């Protein structure tokens, strides 16, 4: 699975922590899309880049990190075909994959710590999409 990860300055430290853990996990190809420092940046630039790479088929899924995850998710969800979820718990991360087939996970560095963030990422990566007809029908209705 090809995973992209990106952050703005507000999520740089958590992104850096997650990047190391993701690279240690078997079966993943990880692409770091920046930012590469805590210098002030604009989160939409990173969200748009990651969403575009997913839509072009260059990445399978992605992770975005900013201060709260909110700005990143709003920017990513502007792209038709992107289903980005902000999570601060493992249950939501798991169900977002199972029911909604989310392709981007957004996290907030100021909301979750490194340990919980990794648990959320793991739950999200490990969950399989439920192909049940009712969930598929609802996913289709998202794409307008």
Helices and strands as residue ranges (DSSP letters): E 2-7, G 9-11, H 12-24, E 29-32, H 43-55, E 61-66, H 70-76, E 84-86, H 90-100, E 104-108, H 114-126, H 133-142
